[in-house]
Amino acid sequence: YFYSLTMKFKFIIKAGFLCFITLSSLAKDLTVGSEAPAFSLLDENGEKWNSADFLGKKNILLFFYPAAMTGGCTKQACSYRDDLDSWKSKDFEIVGISGDKPQNLKLFKKVENLNFKLLSDMDGEVARSFGVPQSKGGSIQKFVQGERFTLDRGVTTKRWTFIISKQGKVLYKNDKVNAAKDSQDALRFISEL
């Protein structure tokens, strides 16, 4: 009996140690030069968007933002909207990711005339794979043309921006984003390469 308990205890210790090692390796910070995690999410229309579809074809500018239709996030998204021609001329696909539901993103895109994909990361899995900190979700009330909307999100991510090369490597990481200047800051980085 004692031998059996000892063996079970040793197994639990080993399993816990392996679990700790696995979680530690998952929590590593994504750095410039790293391979960007491949991911697939629903866009504002509820359709699957897959990062692997762009490998070898286009660079990706990926920005994480806390919540659709809030002040800073609107400034950030509109900076990319206004600079889209510059990004396209440099062969980039622009993608914004938040913890919002797809229908929130559809409304956000319509209200602000956004001209690029918005992706829904409700459980924060993609944000975690990029090392982006997050907190619990929430909801906000917005009035659009006299109609009230409740915008729910599963998680609230920090505002981080990444540039991923056609080869899938992280070229740029900004974890101290100025929302209104995000697009210009990233474009300046690209022009200096």
N, C-alpha and C positions, 0 to 999 in steps of 0.2 A: 504494500500500500504506500509506504513512504517513498519507495523507488519510483512508483507511478506518479506521485505528486511532484517529485523532484524533476522528472522528465517533462511533465506538463509545464512546470514553472520555467525550465530552460527553453522550451519551445516558445512560450509567451515572450520571454526576454528577447530571443532571437528574432521573432516576428515583429516585435515592437521596434527593434533596432533597424531592421530592414525597412520598415514603414517610415521611420525617421529619415533614413538615408534617401529614400525615394522622394519624400516630401521636401527635403532640403534641396535636392537636385532640381525639383520643379520650381522652387522658389528663387532660383538664380536669376539675377538681373540680366536682362537682354542688353548687350552692348553693341556699339558700332563695330561692324565686321562680322557679327554673329549671323547665323542663318535665321531668317525671319520665320516664325511659326506659320505653317499653312493653316488656313481656316476657311470655314464656310458659314455664312449667316443669311438670314432673311433680310431682304431690302424693304424699302418703304411700300412696295406693292405685294409683299408676302412671297416674293420669288427668291430662290436660292442664288446667292452670289458667292463665287469661289475664287480665292486668291490664286490658286494654281492655274486658273484659266489665263492669267496674265504673265506667267513665267516665260521668259524668252521673248515676250511681245511688248510689254509696257512696264515702265517704272510705276511704283505706287506711292502716292502721298497719302498717309493714313493718319487721321487725327481723331483722338478720343476726346469726348466732351461730356460734361456732367448731365445736362438735361436739355431736351429740345424746347425751343421757344422761351428760353430765359435770356436775360440781358447779355452776358458775356458770350454765351454759346451762339446767340444770333449774330453778334459782331464777328465771331470767329468764322462761322459758316459763310456769312456774307463777304468776308475778305477773300475766301476761295471762289465764291461765285463771281466776284468782280475781277479776279485775276485768272479766270479759267482759260482764256485764250493763251496767256503766257505759259501756263502749265501744259496745255495741249501741244504748244509749239515745241516743248521740251520732251514730248512723248510720255506724258504722265496721265495716270488714272487717279482721280481724286476720290477719296472715300472717307466719310465721317461715321464714327461708331459711338453709340451711347447705349445705355440700358433701357431705352424707351421701347414701347411696343411699336410694331410696324405702322399701325394706324396713326400714332403720334407723329412718326417721321413723315408720313404722307401729308399730314396737315402742315407740319413745319416746312416741308419742301414747297407746298403750294403757296402758303402765306408769304414766304420770303423769296419766291421765285428761284429756288436753288436748282442748279443745273448739273448736279453730280449725285452719285449714289449715297444714301444714308442707310446704315445697317443696324439691325437690332441685336444687341448682346444682353438680353434680359437677365441671364444668370451670371454674367461677368466672366465666362470661361475664356473668351478671346482676350479680354483685358488682362486677366491673370497670366495668360501665356506670354504676353508682352511685358509683364512685370508692372502693369499700371495699377496703382493703389485704387481701392474702391471702398465705398461704404454702403449702408443699406439704401434701398430705393425709396420711392416716395411718389407723391402725386401733386400736381399743381392744377389750378383752375385758370383757363384762358377764355377770353371772349373774342370771337372772330366774327365780324359782320353781325353783331348782335346775338350770336349763338354761343352758349357756354359749352366748353369742352373740358373734360377731366382727362389729364394726361398722366398716365401711370408708367412708372419705370421700376424694373426689378432691382437694379443696382444704380449707384451714382459713382461714376469713375472720375478720377482726376483728369485734368486737361494735359494730355501728352501728345506729341506729334512725332511721327517716324517717316523716313524716306527709305523705301525698299527698291533696290536695283532690279533690273530685268532678270538678273541671275538669282534673285531671292535673298540678297545680303542687305543687312541694315547699314545704310550709309549715313544716317542722321537720326539723332534722338534728342528731343527737347522736352525736358520734364519741368521747365519753368516758363511755360508759354504765356505770352502776352496775347490775349484773345484777339484784339483788333489788329495786331501786327503779325499774326501767325503766318499768314501766307507770304507776306513780304520778307519776313525773317528766313523762311525756308527757301524762297526764291533766291535770296542773296547767297545763301549757302550753295545752292546749285550753280549759280553763276561764277562762284569762286573755285569750283572743282577743276 
